Amino acid sequence: MPRFAARDVLTVAAQPVLLLAAVAVFALAQGRGWEPGPATFLFQFVVLGLLVALEFLIPYDPSWRPDRREWGYYAVYYVLTATAGALGQSAVLLVVAAVATPDPALPLWGEIPLALLVGSLASYAVHRAGHHYPSLWRLHGVHHVPSKVNVANNGVNHVADVLISQGFVQLALALVGFSERAVFGVGLFVVAQGYFVHANIRVRLGPLSRVLVGPEQHRLHHSTDLAEAGHYGSDLAVWDQLFRTFTWYPGREPAAVGLTDPGLFPATGRILVTLVHPWRRSAG
């Protein structure tokens, strides 16, 4: 009985713990003068490790665990996308430092919630565009090729898609006038949420599911049934509700995840072919 009780606690506590960890890292970084880039990168590793452990403790679907072969090419994708993300973030942070106001109109505690709303809206917009514009779908569709959803294949992305999405969101925050510290704080939250929603874990978010995105919503986003997919937000659920792309209700699960027509993209394991696929004339 205690064993099952502990697992039940994990289903409820997983997301709050991740969010508290993001707050703790932000506070430590501000207090000790850590550089935002390395702090975010290390935090990403901690989140990834924690969620991999949870996938064994409270799995949603044990058959969705990666096998050895999948771990191999997921690792390659992770290195590629992490490198692209780091390069893109470094470039964006330079722009942020140049254009962000040194004297923001709001105190930090007021800036961060507003920056979170703006960044979440920008992320929703670029993600939805990635599904509806063919030129962007050729990049973003790479992420939807796997027929399972787990924390490891969260990194299966085309490098250009990573640069576009991250750059758009962070530049939007900077150009609106948020401080570099606020952009860093929101970035930590986005990292935690990005991996959390992709995790193959059972969760019970209760009322939070109408405010914050969880894995049960994001699994629907990967559904092969486009009528139920929706859910373009990966952090706040408010924009999906506002723009009527929120389709989840308690107990709703996708029958299958992946592409409606798998033949439009190379298999995930064909990494080099995947990288050049968007620029081929026959790309889907």
C-alpha positions, 0 to 999 in steps of 0.5 A: 500500500505505501508503494502505491501511495507514494506513486499517487503523490508523485502524480500530483507533485511532479509539476509543482516540484519542477516549477519550484525547482525553476524558482529556486534556480532563478533565485540562486542565479540572481543571488550568486551572479550565475550566467543565464546561459550555463544556468539554463543549460544545467537546469535542463539536464536536471529536469531531463534526469528527473523526468526520465526517472519519473517515466519509470516510476509513474509511466503513462504507457510503458510501451512508449519507453525508448529502446536502445536504438531509439535512445541512440538517435534521440541523443544525436537529436538532443545534441543537435537541437541543444547546440542550435538552441544554445547558439540561438539563445546566445544570439538572442541574449546579445540582442536582449542585452542591447534592446532590453530596457535597463530601467523596466517600468515594472519591478521584477515580481510584476515583470515576470508574470506579464513576460510569461503571458507575452512569451506564452502567446508568442510561443502559441502563435509560432507553434500554431503557424508551424502546423498551418503553413506548409513551409514551417510544417516541413520543419516542425513536422519532424517533431511529430514523426515518432509514434510515441511521446516521451521525454527523450524524443522531446529533442527530436526537432529540426534545428531550424525549427528550434532557432525560429521558435526560440528566437521568435519568443525571446525576441518578442519578450525583449522587443516588448521591453522586458528586462534580461532578468525577466527573460531568463526567469521565463526561460527557466519556466519554459524549459521545465514545462517543455520537457514536462508536457512531453514526459510519458508519465501519469499526472493528476493536475486537478484545477491546474490543468485549466491554467498550466499545460500537462502531459495529458493535453500535449499527448492529444496534440500529437494525436493522429486525429487532427480533430482532437489535436489542438493544444499548441501551448506548451506552458500556459493553457489559457491561449488554447482556451481563448482561441478554441484549440483546447480539446482535452477533458478528463479521461480523454486519450489519443488512440494513436500519436504520430503523423496522419501520413507517415510517408511525408517525412523520413523515419526519425532514425534517418537523421541526415535525410531528415535535416535536408528533407525540408528543402527537397522539392518533394518535401511534404 
